[in-house]
Amino acid sequence: MQYTPADLQHTDTSLPIDQILCGDNLELIQKLPDCSMQLVITSPPYFQQRDYGGGMGNETEVNEYIDKLLCLFRECIRVVRDDGSIVFNIGDKYMDSNLLLVPYRFALAAMEISPVKLVNEITWVKRNPTPRQFRRRLVSSTEPFFHFAKSDNYYYDINAFLAQERSPKQVRKKDSTKLGQRYFELITESDLSEAEKTMARRALTEVIQEVLQGQTYDFRMKIRGIHAEPFGGQIGGRTLQMKNKGFTIIRMHGNKLKRDVIETSVVAVKGNKHPAIYPVEVVEEFLHLLTPPGALVLDPFMGSGSTAVACKKLERHYIGYDINAEYCKFAEQRVSATQGQELRLFDEQQ
Ligand SMILES: C[S@@+](CC[C@H](N)C(=O)[O-])C[C@H]1O[C@@H](n2cnc3c(N)ncnc32)[C@H](O)[C@@H]1O
């Protein structure tokens, strides 16, 4: 969808644009007009994980926690534009050594109470989870981000999302000498005719050069008699190529596969006491994907201000709420600094 300048002007001066308000989000959100936000992205307190000095998260029963979250979720749907999205990051909880699957209970309930569409479950992989010494289970190092859309017409800029990734050269530097070598071996081992093998080796050499020069991000080769025939969207020309030439090469032009995984380190922000900060990097990925520059973004559990920092860096506008006055103050300071150093430390998981 194309945005006109009028779409991007937030002329409603009653909206607290680029502000973080201290208070209960369920009360504050009710002051927002319908269909005024492009994106709601947030991370509520996880069930019985820690005390933020008020607010939600310490309900006795998991169902009570989910019900409270759903009250807010309903309001999020109301304030999001018809082409907008809602992204919720929720962590899980063990009780009596039993994983409660809280995020999935929430996602199912959210779809039951509203006509939203669950577009993706994006898995945040933490490179540096809190080191723990469990004897009878593994350390959890992932959390879901659920991407809900209000309608099928949701704003989605896959090119902006792909453009922000690491450059192909960075990705390839470490293994450039090995790139494609296994395919050369497979060509030799294959039943292709000598003429077909020569063509396959030439095509493979060409695509390796493209990758090393950064023109192509990555590739896969399929060789007749060795690899399974193409399926799904690849049926057609590729099946014919394998039949007639003995091989096909699939070039990947995005610098990132459109994968539902975001991998980052857990961060701690110097001088900021918030115990559960999600990385600005993760929010940035969603901003590129789900909002145009100038869009208005709401985070009803603003915490340390990560969403606001990401918005400021990428020239989106934000509105944030947090019930804890001290966190609001820290968040404001962090946003004003914008270039504040983020240290890669072991931080507590939520
Ligand atoms: C998991 S933290 C959010 C962390 C944030 N994503 C960040 O990167 O810093 C949840 C936050 O929600 C706040 N909170 C809890 N209940 C609230 C409520 N009812 N209204 C507003 N904020 C609330 C807590 O004070 C806490 O800072």
The ligand as an SDF file (V2000), in Angstrom:
LIG
                    3D

 27 29  0  0  0  0  0  0  0  0999 V2000
    8.4740   -6.7700   30.1300 C   0  0  0  0  0  0  0  0  0  0  0  0
    8.5050   -5.1020   30.5800 S   0  0  0  0  0  0  0  0  0  0  0  0
    8.6360   -4.2660   29.0480 C   0  0  0  0  0  0  0  0  0  0  0  0
   10.0710   -4.1360   28.6320 C   0  0  0  0  0  0  0  0  0  0  0  0
   10.2790   -3.3490   27.3830 C   0  0  0  0  0  0  0  0  0  0  0  0
    9.8650   -4.1010   26.2090 N   0  0  0  0  0  0  0  0  0  0  0  0
   11.7410   -2.9540   27.2510 C   0  0  0  0  0  0  0  0  0  0  0  0
   12.4000   -3.3220   26.2560 O   0  0  0  0  0  0  0  0  0  0  0  0
   12.2540   -2.3350   28.1410 O   0  0  0  0  0  0  0  0  0  0  0  0
    6.8670   -4.8110   31.0500 C   0  0  0  0  0  0  0  0  0  0  0  0
    6.6100   -3.4170   31.5810 C   0  0  0  0  0  0  0  0  0  0  0  0
    5.2140   -3.2460   31.7390 O   0  0  0  0  0  0  0  0  0  0  0  0
    4.9860   -2.3580   32.8180 C   0  0  0  0  0  0  0  0  0  0  0  0
    3.5720   -2.5690   33.2430 N   0  0  0  0  0  0  0  0  0  0  0  0
    3.0520   -3.6250   33.9140 C   0  0  0  0  0  0  0  0  0  0  0  0
    1.7310   -3.4700   34.0530 N   0  0  0  0  0  0  0  0  0  0  0  0
    1.3890   -2.3210   33.4370 C   0  0  0  0  0  0  0  0  0  0  0  0
    0.1510   -1.6280   33.2270 C   0  0  0  0  0  0  0  0  0  0  0  0
   -1.0050   -2.1160   33.6770 N   0  0  0  0  0  0  0  0  0  0  0  0
    0.1810   -0.4590   32.5470 N   0  0  0  0  0  0  0  0  0  0  0  0
    1.3570    0.0530   32.0900 C   0  0  0  0  0  0  0  0  0  0  0  0
    2.5570   -0.5650   32.2550 N   0  0  0  0  0  0  0  0  0  0  0  0
    2.5650   -1.7310   32.9160 C   0  0  0  0  0  0  0  0  0  0  0  0
    6.0540   -2.7240   33.8330 C   0  0  0  0  0  0  0  0  0  0  0  0
    6.3450   -1.6660   34.6950 O   0  0  0  0  0  0  0  0  0  0  0  0
    7.2360   -3.0960   32.9110 C   0  0  0  0  0  0  0  0  0  0  0  0
    8.1320   -2.0180   32.7630 O   0  0  0  0  0  0  0  0  0  0  0  0
  1  2  1  0
  2  3  1  0
  2 10  1  0
  3  4  1  0
  4  5  1  0
  5  6  1  0
  5  7  1  0
  7  8  2  0
  7  9  1  0
 10 11  1  0
 11 12  1  0
 11 26  1  0
 12 13  1  0
 13 14  1  0
 13 24  1  0
 14 15  1  0
 14 23  1  0
 15 16  2  0
 16 17  1  0
 17 18  1  0
 17 23  2  0
 18 19  1  0
 18 20  2  0
 20 21  1  0
 21 22  2  0
 22 23  1  0
 24 25  1  0
 24 26  1  0
 26 27  1  0
M  CHG  2   2   1   9  -1
M  END
$$$$
